[in-house]
């Protein structure tokens, strides 16, 4: 265990699952922008629509870069993330993402993210907030803490199979999904990546509404999922879902509370 007087540098691995989403990043003025091609492996089960959890992953990534220099050398961790989608993301060759810092406080940063399609049409938006990791000894490696020297993530990688399958996320029963902890699925604080927790929550909810996609996905991160596997349990009524994600390897502690709403009932 790392104590407060033992510095632990955090780096990124080159084989992380999220690097296979083809999401490229670039700094445009004071904003971080991202873009990715739309491929079938990104679709929600039984649809031709990009998963809302993938939009959450991209929002979390680009927003994390946006606040990284504000907290450096401390590691930023996500407190909450809300994604709202206007219509199921279909018929677009790419999805572009742009992040804008709307609050830069001493302890919390808030970022707004916009999603647009290849034709310039608005797909949706997200709002997310971050804080510095509570452990002051958990810091980014010096090259990661410097925006000017940090290497850009380049597009080009592609999932070889659908994201849930690649992430080893499985449906245990209707409304119940699980995800293991793996070295290619952890985040900068060495816990299960928050975007993949969102994926697990989405899988649990969609297993009760097959063939639909989410118009809304709200994630509240209550504590890190350090051990795994995590298990998401969803209750859905009239398209509105409540999902608990628990870390079964850590006394079944509640890690995430999520809310979902499908397009089928949102209209």
N, C-alpha and C positions, 0 to 999 in steps of 0.2 A: 504494500500500500504506500502511496506517495504521501509524505507529510508536507506541512506547509513550508519547511526549510529545505526540501529536496525538489529542485526544478525538474519538471518532466516536459521535454519538448514534444510537441505534437506535429506530425507530418502527414502527408497523404500518400496512399499506395497507388501504384499505377494500374492495378487490376480491379479497382473498385467497380461494383455493379453500376453505379450511376454514370461512370465514364462511358458506358456502352449505350447511353441514350442519345449520343451524337450532339450533345449540347455544347455549342461553342460560346465563349465569353470574350468580351472586349470592353475596354474602358473608352467611353465616348464623352469627352468633356469631363464633367463631374459625376456622370452616371455610368453604371454598369449595364450593358445590354447583352442579351443572349439570343441564340437562334438555334433551331433544330429542325431537321427534315421530319415529316410525318410518314411513318411506316407502320404496317399492320401490327407489329409487335408492341406498339404503344396503345392499341385499342382496348377498350373495356370488353369483357367477355361477351360474345354474341352480338357485337355492334361494330360499326365502322367509325366510332368516335374515340378520340384520344381520351384516355383516363383522366379524370379530374385529379387523382392523386399524382399523376405525372406533372400536371400544371403546378401542383403544390411543391413537388420536388424541385422543379425549375425555379419557382418563386423563392423557395428557401435558399437555393444555391446563389442566385443573383443578389438576393437581399443580404445574404451572409457576406458576400464580397463587399457589398456597399457599406456595411458597418464594421468590417474587419479592422480597418485602420483606426476607427474610433476607439476600439478597445485594446488594440495591440499594446503590448505583446500578449495580453490575456486572450483566451479563446472565447469567441461569442457563442452563446447557446440560445436556441429559439425558445421563447416563452409561449407564443401562440401564433397561429396561422389560419387565416380565413380566406377561402377561395370562392369566388362567385362567378358563375359562367352564364352568359346570356342565352346561348343555344349550344346544343351538342357540337363540339369542334369537328366538323366534317369538311370534305371537299377543299382542303387547303394543303398545299405542297409543303409549306413550312409554318412554324409558329415562332413569332418573335416576342421577346420579353424585354421589358425595360423597367428598371428600378429607380425609385426616387426617394431619397432620405427626407422624411417629413418631421422627424424629431431626433435630435442628437443630444440627449441628456447625459449626465455623468454616469448614471447607472442603467438607463434603458434607451435603446434606439428603436425607432419605428420607421418602417419602410413600406411604401406603396408600390405595387407592381402592376403593370399593364400587359395584357396578352393581345397580340394582333395576328391575323392570318396573312397569308402571302399576298392577298389582294388589298391589304391595308384595313380590312374590316376588324372591328373590335370583337374579341372573343370573350373577354372577361377581365377581372382584376383580382388582386389579392392585397391584404394588409397583414403585416407580420411584425412582431416585436422581439427584440433580443436584449440579453444582458450578458455581462462578462461571467464566465464560469466561476462559481463560488470559491473553488480552490485556487488561490493565487499562485500556486506552484505549477499549475497547468498552463503552459504558455506555448505559443506558436514558435516553430523554428525561425531563426532570424530571417531567412529568405522568404518565408511565408508571411511574415509580419510587415514586409515592405512591398507595397502595391506596385512599385516601379520595377522591382526585380522578379516578382512572382510570375512564373510562366503561365501563359494563357492556356486554358483548356481548348484544344482544337477539335472541331467536329470530324467525323469520318468513321468512328466506331459505330457498330450497329449490333443491337441485340440479336442473338442467334435463335431466341425463342421468346414468347411473351414474357413481359416483365415479372409477373407474379411467379411464373415457373422458374425464371432465372434467379429470382430472389429466394426461391425455396419456400414461398408462401403457399400454404395448403389450406383447403377447406376441410375442417374436421366434421362438421355437421352444418345444416342450414343455420346461418347466423353466427357461426364460429369459425375463425381463421387463425392460423398460427404461423409464426416466422421465427427461425432460429437465429442465434447470434453467430456471425461468421466474420472472418477477418476482412472480407471484401464487402461488408455491409455495415461497418462502423463509421462513426463520424469523428470530428476533430477532438472530441473529448473522450474518445475510446469507448463509446457506448453505441447501442444500435441506432443507426441513422434515423433521424426524425422523419424524413421523407418516406422511408420504408415502413415506419410505424403508421404513417398516413395510408400507405398502400394496404397494410393489413386491416386497418379499420374499414377502408373502402371495400375490400374483398368480403369482409363479414357482412356489411350492409347489402352489397349487391347480390350476395348469395340468397337473399330473401326476396329480391326483386330482379330475377334474371332477365337479361336482354335490355335493361335500362342503364342509364348513366346518371351521374350526379350533377345536379345544377348547383349544389352548394356543399362545401366540405369545410367544417370548422374544427380545428385541432387545438386543444389546450394541453400543453406539456407540463405534467405535474411533478414528475421526477424522472431521472435518467433510467433507461432500461439497460442495466449493466450486465446481466447474466444470461437471460433468455432460457428457453424460447419464450417469446411473448405470445399471448393468446388474446384475440379480440372477440368480444361477444356483443352482438348487435340486437337491438329490439327496434322493429320498424312498424309504424302504424300510419296508414294513409300517406305513405311516401316519406314521412319524416322519421329519421332514425337517431337513436342514441347508442353510442358505442363505447364500451370500456376496453382498454388495452392494458393487460396486466403482465408483469414480469414474473413468470411462474418459478423461475430459478432464484428469485429474491423474495421469498415468502409471499408470493402472489400479490406483490404490491401494485397499486394502481399507478400506471405510468402516464396514461393518456385518457382524456375524456374527449370524445368527438361527437359532432352532430352532422347529419347528412340529410339531403333532400334530393329526391330523384326528379328528373324532368317529367316523367309520366304523371306525377301528381302536382308539379309546380305550376303547370299551365292552367 
